[in-house]
Amino acid sequence: MKANAVVGQSGGPTGVINASLVGVIEEAKKHPEIKNLYGAVHAVAGMVKDEFINLKKLSPALMKDLIASPSSALGSSRDKPDEEYCAKILEVFEKRNVRYFFYIGGNDSANTCYIINIMAEKSGYELRAFHIPKTVDNDLLVTDHCPGYGTAAKFEACALIGDDLDNRALPGIKIDVIMGRHAGFLAAATVLGKRRDDDGPHLVYIPERDVSMDKFISDIEGVYKKLGRCVVAVSEGICDTDGVIWTKKILDTGEQDAHGNVQLSGSGALADFLASQVRGKLGVKRVRADTFGYLQRSFAGLQSSVDAKEARQCGRLAVKFAMKEDNGSVAIERVGKGRKYAVEYFRTDLKNVAEKTKFMSDEFINAEGNGVTEAFIEYATPLTGGVPRTEYLGNRPRV
């Protein structure tokens, strides 16, 4: 088909989502089948309003800067389109003769792509819809890992390197609340900068393992008695032993987004609550807590070179696949480990990714449910592109 194409960026931004966008633009320029490439301003919200920009007019210099820029350059949206919403999108597509649709996002975005593709098929409108994976949560099925995760993982590792050194200088108990509603990949990544035996985080809690307040306090007490300090990383989605998210228990508002998710990252309630519990039950004066919030997904200057390269390639391949296939999602397969880390890419059907969630596997979680294994470190380390080494003198022999 010789027609126009639309690309959008959906859901939470990442540090490399614009690299995927550039990949789409670069590849689209190579195919005469794509006459115009329209960028949807604020994703589906812009599509229904017929708000687009012409991406083929962007200069190479601008695109180079775009690759290194975090967040969604086109703007994003949290709208959850139903059939009526998607029907409006298709009306705009027909008006503009759009026959290629590329959507960069997570599992909800894959589902939007899937719905639009099915509706177009039922109405007899030929449309090729492709999902390009992105998410800092690393929770998409089929793919080995998600573009966006490596850069966010690097941020977590670097942040905890600094936080641990701060805690060494002024010992106490420090709790850091990390993004992760259902999957603990981000909180787990806080360990990737550890070099010394007593480096923090000393404890890591993720949604895949519930934790009672008694165990949480007991674990911290054990580390504190041994080291005289303790650094803790906690996923925002951790649950009590009854399966209820701790944040939901302590928040009165119960604010939810369009997808039915209770707001977790916009509040420091969990960090404050955990710190008060530790302070009250252990009697330690210096207890501090931070909620990393939205800093984790759009922090400039800490991009993983590996992540950016893979994100860009996913954008390119989505266009290539669209030249031959009706729909799909780009997925990554790992074919090398350690220093021989390497990947290959393949297409999977949209239905395999849409509205599904991947969790951390048991082999990545320690037996106590308060840390990670070497298998996870081996899995995640290559994705960061490397983290800085640091030194500390306080452990050296006294004279």
Secondary structure as GFF3:
##gff-version 3
##sequence-region A 1 399
A	DSSP	beta_strand	3	9	.	.	.	ID=ss1
A	DSSP	alpha_helix	17	28	.	.	.	ID=ss2
A	DSSP	beta_strand	34	40	.	.	.	ID=ss3
A	DSSP	alpha_helix	43	48	.	.	.	ID=ss4
A	DSSP	beta_strand	52	54	.	.	.	ID=ss5
A	DSSP	three_ten_helix	55	57	.	.	.	ID=ss6
A	DSSP	alpha_helix	60	67	.	.	.	ID=ss7
A	DSSP	alpha_helix	83	95	.	.	.	ID=ss8
A	DSSP	beta_strand	98	105	.	.	.	ID=ss9
A	DSSP	alpha_helix	107	123	.	.	.	ID=ss10
A	DSSP	beta_strand	128	133	.	.	.	ID=ss11
A	DSSP	alpha_helix	149	169	.	.	.	ID=ss12
A	DSSP	beta_strand	173	178	.	.	.	ID=ss13
A	DSSP	alpha_helix	185	188	.	.	.	ID=ss14
A	DSSP	three_ten_helix	189	193	.	.	.	ID=ss15
A	DSSP	beta_strand	203	205	.	.	.	ID=ss16
A	DSSP	alpha_helix	213	227	.	.	.	ID=ss17
A	DSSP	beta_strand	230	235	.	.	.	ID=ss18
A	DSSP	alpha_helix	246	250	.	.	.	ID=ss19
A	DSSP	alpha_helix	269	282	.	.	.	ID=ss20
A	DSSP	beta_strand	287	291	.	.	.	ID=ss21
A	DSSP	three_ten_helix	293	296	.	.	.	ID=ss22
A	DSSP	alpha_helix	305	322	.	.	.	ID=ss23
A	DSSP	beta_strand	327	336	.	.	.	ID=ss24
A	DSSP	three_ten_helix	338	340	.	.	.	ID=ss25
A	DSSP	beta_strand	342	348	.	.	.	ID=ss26
A	DSSP	three_ten_helix	350	352	.	.	.	ID=ss27
A	DSSP	three_ten_helix	362	364	.	.	.	ID=ss28
A	DSSP	alpha_helix	374	384	.	.	.	ID=ss29
###
